[in-house]
């Protein structure tokens, strides 16, 4: 065959070489992207304020523990039967949230009894809400005490909702066992916390409207429409006139 004897020039498949080069470049670029992503991931973890992460988790536990007392006192103020039923459910769920937080801290190797300045502030605020409801009860006007209780629950649930929102963000940024534990806890609690906040905001608004002598939607639109998002709450509020 011509061109294959001794001293003959070697033939090279240019087409084959181009395929090899493209594959090599693609492999190199893929490897580079993975290395950059990994560096970014480690950089995010290095930039994370571990002390503040721990602080958040302790505050979240304290919020749930204070929330139990808030709901127990709020139920003493409740006149509306539907609201009493709803808050009884929320008390049960909040008690379970405390257990979830205790399990989470245990899995992360954190002592649930540790005190921090932030945790003490959260406890003080919860105790203040309980005291406010007790003052309202002492006033001797059940409907007025119920209004105060609704406002106090909204305040408590605002902090609680934010805690779990932040825990969800942490779960997205962290990796490994930490992320897995946070995601599992967040998944169990998120929707219930949304309901606690948005529904009680609706109760507070409608009870106030009723107390002013105007037509109110009770149970509130947020409950009737099973609201679990801020957008859903806004839509429910806009729809209230059609529900009168």
Secondary structure, 3 states (H helix, E strand, C coil): CCCCCCCCCCCCCHHHHHHHHHHHHHHHHHHHHHHHHHHHHHHHHHHCCHHHHHHHHHHHHHHHHHHHHHHHHHHHHCCCHHHHHHHHHHHHHHHHHHHHHHHHHHHCCCCCCCCCHHHHHHHHHHHHHHHHHHHHHHCCCHHHHHHHHHHHHHHHHHHHHHHHHHHHHHHHHCCHHHHHHHHHHHHHHHHHHHHHHHHHHHHHHHHHHHHCCCCCCCCCHHHHCCCCCHHHHHHHHHHHHHHC
